[in-house]
Every structure is written in C-alpha cells, then in structure tokens.
Amino acid sequence: MKAAAFAFCLLLAVTSCRRKHVPVDRAPELPYPTCDAGAEAQPRYARTLRAASNALEPDVVERFSFASRGCVEVFTARQDWHMNVSEIEVIYDPRGLPLRAWKRMTIPGARNGEGAADTRRYELRTPEVIIARREGQAPKRFEILRGPRPTAVIGPGRGLLSVWIQRANLRVGERVRENVLDMRELVERIRPVTLRREPDMTPAGFASPVRVYTVYGRETVFTDAQGVVLGDLGGMRPSELVAGPMPPALPVPSAPDPAGTP
C-alpha cells in the first residue's frame, strides 16, 4: 500500500508539473545576450570537482567556470558520470539575475557510440519562460513554462549555485527565498526555493573551515570565502584533494554550441 501511495503521489506531481508546460507552434527567439560582440571574456573563477571515495555517486567530475563578457556574465559547466554528460551555460546581467540558460544532456554511446543528445534553451527575458528543445535530429519544439520569472537557476552539478550564493551574500543564519528555475530533471520546474547559510564547519577531507549552505532545506554545499562552491555533503570535493587518476572525459556528439542550438 505504501509503494502504491508513493507511486500515485509521484504521478500527481509529474502530471501537475506537466500542466505548466504548454506546447506552442512558435515562440519569440531573442538574440543571444551580448552588448559588445568583440568583448573578450574576463575569467573570474574556474574549478574542477570530483567524487571522493565516500561519494554517493562515484566517478563524477564537474568542471565549471564564470567569466565577465562585456555587460553580461557567463557561467559554463560540464558534469561527467557513467550515466550521462550534462553541459550548461547560464548568462546573467550585472546584478546576477539570469537572462538565458542552455543545457545539453548526452547519454554516452546511445547511438553508434556518438551519444543521444537532448538540447534545451530557456529564454528568461520574456514574461514567462520559453523552452526550445531538440532531441537528437528531431524537429525543434517550443513550450511555455507557466510561472513567475525566476531570479535564480539550479542545474546539473553544484557549481552553478555559486552565482546565487554570491549574489545573496548571506551571513550565518540568514536565508532568502526566491523563484528558481530547476532544470536538473527531465521536466523542469519553477518554484520558490530557500537558500540558507549555516554555521561554518570543517568537513572530512578539508584542512580548514568552509562556508556551508543548504538549498531546499536538505541539499548541502560547501564554498570558499568568496562563495565559490568547493563540494557538497554527498562527497564532491576539489579535484586536488581527491586521490587517484582523473576519469576520462566521455564522448559527446559535438562541441557545445549554446548560441546556435537547439
């Protein structure tokens, strides 16, 4: 009975979420955000995280970076693990509010060893979020995601939380609650999410205290003094603190093209 009740609740949640995804034949496609096409990227930080020996998910590698590009700021990341490769790009305005997001998820080796890619673009400058998506070589489709405009984005991996954490600039015990686009799952959601700063601690594997934040009240990440994510409670750590060789990068169909795809 408990299993049946859980399955029914899950079905209700997915059905409710899908009702907010409204298919449309066409939608506005705004230009790629930029104010100076010739502006060179000014890197601000770059990190590589790896799953430690005690991690909940083994063999995970996450590489992410953040850079200023003229009047916009750009976060890029790639997360490899044995089930898929997730690549993302999120563009922000100078206040740290998201303008556009892009995600490609590839299942390695699914098609002739090249991988099957699901590519999605999220337009956040419109009154409601517009999703453009393409699965492999299928025609591009559009959806409107009903809900308020999100002021933060959560994606695959942990590094993307750095942007929200830095903008929030919380002291210990403080929290903020904002409308967030969570694009980690197959069915995206916009919902209010609480970010809270917890007391500093020294987790296993670290030599000194780190800042601690929780998201959704249950997901815990660690950052440095500048708010850049260093790992999480699930066992992700800076690459230099993890023993053993780096797992090889998995194949993807092509180089990421956030400006031109899907």
C-alpha positions in Angstrom: 0.0 0.0 0.0 2.8 2.4 0.8 4.5 1.8 -2.5 1.2 2.3 -4.4 0.6 5.5 -2.5 4.1 6.8 -3.2 3.7 6.0 -6.9 0.3 7.8 -7.0 1.8 10.9 -5.4 4.7 10.9 -7.8 2.3 10.6 -10.7 0.3 13.5 -9.4 3.4 15.6 -9.0 4.6 14.9 -12.6 1.1 15.5 -14.0 0.8 18.8 -12.2 4.3 19.9 -13.4 3.5 19.0 -17.0 0.3 21.1 -16.9 2.6 24.1 -16.6 4.4 23.1 -19.8 2.3 24.5 -22.6 3.3 23.4 -26.2 3.2 26.2 -28.8 3.9 26.1 -32.5 6.3 29.0 -32.4 7.7 31.4 -29.9 9.9 34.6 -29.8 13.6 33.8 -30.3 15.5 36.7 -28.8 19.1 37.4 -29.8 21.9 35.8 -27.9 22.6 38.2 -24.9 25.5 40.5 -25.6 26.3 44.2 -25.6 29.7 44.0 -27.2 30.3 41.2 -29.7 34.1 41.9 -29.6 34.4 41.8 -25.8 36.9 39.3 -24.5 35.9 37.1 -21.7 37.4 38.1 -18.3 37.7 34.9 -16.2 36.7 35.3 -12.6 37.0 31.7 -11.4 37.2 28.1 -12.6 37.0 24.9 -10.5 37.1 21.1 -11.0 35.3 18.9 -8.5 35.5 15.2 -8.2 33.7 12.5 -6.3 35.7 11.3 -3.4 36.0 7.7 -2.3 33.0 8.1 0.0 30.8 9.9 -2.5 27.2 8.9 -3.0 27.7 8.9 -6.8 31.1 7.5 -8.0 33.2 8.7 -10.9 31.5 12.1 -11.1 33.7 15.0 -12.5 32.4 18.6 -12.7 34.2 21.4 -14.3 32.8 24.9 -14.2 33.9 28.5 -14.8 32.5 32.0 -14.5 33.6 35.0 -16.6 32.5 38.6 -17.4 31.8 39.2 -21.1 31.2 42.9 -21.6 27.9 43.7 -19.8 26.9 40.1 -19.2 28.4 37.4 -17.0 28.6 33.8 -18.2 28.6 30.5 -16.2 29.6 27.3 -18.1 29.9 23.8 -16.7 30.2 20.2 -17.7 29.4 17.2 -15.5 30.6 13.7 -16.5 29.5 10.5 -14.9 28.9 7.0 -16.2 25.2 7.6 -17.0 25.3 10.9 -18.9 27.2 14.1 -19.7 25.5 17.4 -18.7 26.7 20.7 -20.3 25.2 24.0 -19.3 25.6 27.7 -19.9 23.7 30.4 -18.0 24.0 34.1 -18.9 23.5 36.8 -16.2 23.1 40.5 -16.1 25.5 42.6 -13.9 23.1 42.2 -10.9 23.5 38.4 -11.1 20.0 37.8 -12.4 19.7 35.1 -15.1 18.8 36.1 -18.7 19.1 32.9 -20.6 20.1 29.2 -19.9 21.2 26.4 -22.1 21.5 22.7 -21.3 22.6 19.6 -23.3 22.3 16.1 -21.8 24.0 13.3 -23.6 23.7 9.6 -22.9 27.1 8.2 -24.0 27.2 5.6 -26.7 23.4 5.5 -27.2 23.6 6.0 -30.9 26.5 4.4 -32.8 28.8 5.4 -30.0 28.2 9.1 -30.5 25.6 9.6 -27.8 22.0 10.8 -27.9 21.7 14.4 -27.0 18.7 16.3 -25.6 19.4 20.1 -26.0 17.2 22.8 -24.4 17.3 26.6 -24.3 15.5 28.6 -21.6 14.6 32.2 -22.5 14.2 34.2 -19.3 13.8 37.7 -20.7 10.2 37.0 -21.7 7.2 37.4 -19.3 7.1 33.6 -19.0 10.0 31.2 -19.6 10.1 29.9 -23.2 11.8 26.5 -23.6 13.1 25.5 -27.0 14.2 21.8 -27.2 15.5 19.3 -29.7 16.1 15.6 -29.2 18.8 14.3 -31.5 18.0 15.4 -35.0 14.2 15.7 -34.4 12.5 19.0 -35.2 12.8 21.8 -32.7 9.8 22.2 -30.3 8.7 25.1 -28.1 7.0 25.2 -24.7 5.9 28.0 -22.4 6.7 27.2 -18.8 4.0 28.8 -16.7 5.0 30.6 -13.6 6.8 33.7 -12.3 10.1 34.9 -13.8 12.9 33.0 -12.0 15.6 35.0 -10.3 18.0 32.0 -9.9 18.8 28.8 -11.8 19.7 25.4 -10.4 21.2 23.0 -12.9 23.2 19.7 -13.0 26.2 19.7 -10.7 26.9 22.1 -7.8 28.9 24.9 -9.3 26.0 26.9 -10.6 24.9 27.6 -7.0 27.9 29.8 -6.7 26.2 32.6 -8.6 23.1 32.6 -6.4 25.2 32.3 -3.2 27.5 35.3 -4.2 24.5 37.5 -5.1 22.7 36.6 -1.9 25.7 37.4 0.2 24.2 35.9 3.4 25.6 36.0 6.9 25.4 32.9 9.1 21.8 32.1 9.9 20.3 34.3 7.2 18.2 33.0 4.3 16.5 34.1 1.1 13.5 32.5 -0.7 13.3 33.1 -4.5 11.6 31.7 -7.5 14.0 29.3 -9.1 14.2 27.5 -12.4 15.3 24.0 -11.6 16.5 22.4 -14.8 18.1 19.3 -13.4 15.3 16.9 -14.2 13.6 15.9 -17.4 10.6 18.0 -16.5 11.7 21.5 -15.5 10.0 23.4 -12.7 9.8 26.9 -11.4 9.2 27.0 -7.7 10.1 29.0 -4.6 13.3 27.7 -3.1 15.1 28.7 0.2 18.8 29.3 0.3 20.2 29.4 3.9 23.7 29.9 5.2 24.6 27.5 8.0 27.5 27.8 10.5 30.9 27.2 9.1 32.4 23.7 9.5 35.4 21.6 8.5 34.1 18.6 6.5 36.0 15.4 6.0 38.8 15.9 3.5 39.2 19.7 4.2 42.0 21.1 6.2 40.2 24.3 7.3 36.7 25.5 7.8 34.4 26.2 4.8 31.2 28.1 4.4 28.0 25.9 4.4 24.7 26.5 2.6 21.6 24.5 2.3 19.2 24.5 -0.7 15.6 23.1 -0.4 16.5 22.6 3.3 18.2 19.4 2.6 20.9 19.8 -0.1 24.2 21.0 1.5 27.1 22.6 -0.3 30.4 24.0 0.8 32.1 27.1 -0.5 35.2 29.2 0.0 35.2 32.7 1.5 34.2 34.2 -1.9 31.1 31.9 -2.2 32.5 29.6 -4.9 31.4 26.0 -4.4 34.1 23.6 -3.3 32.0 20.4 -2.8 28.9 19.0 -1.1 27.8 16.7 1.6 27.4 13.9 -0.9 31.2 13.6 -1.3 32.1 16.0 -4.1 35.5 17.7 -3.4 38.1 19.9 -5.1 40.0 17.7 -7.6 43.3 18.4 -5.9 42.0 16.8 -2.7 40.9 13.5 -4.4 43.5 10.7 -4.8 43.7 8.7 -8.0 43.7 9.4 -11.7 41.1 11.6 -13.3 38.4 9.6 -15.0 38.5 10.1 -18.8 36.0 12.6 -20.4 33.1 10.9 -22.0 32.2 11.4 -25.8 29.6 13.9 -26.9 28.2 14.4 -30.4 29.9 17.8 -31.0 31.4 20.8 -29.2 28.8 22.7 -27.2 27.0 25.5 -29.1 24.8 27.4 -26.7 24.4 30.4 -29.1 23.3 28.2 -32.1 21.4 25.3 -30.6 18.9 23.8 -30.3 
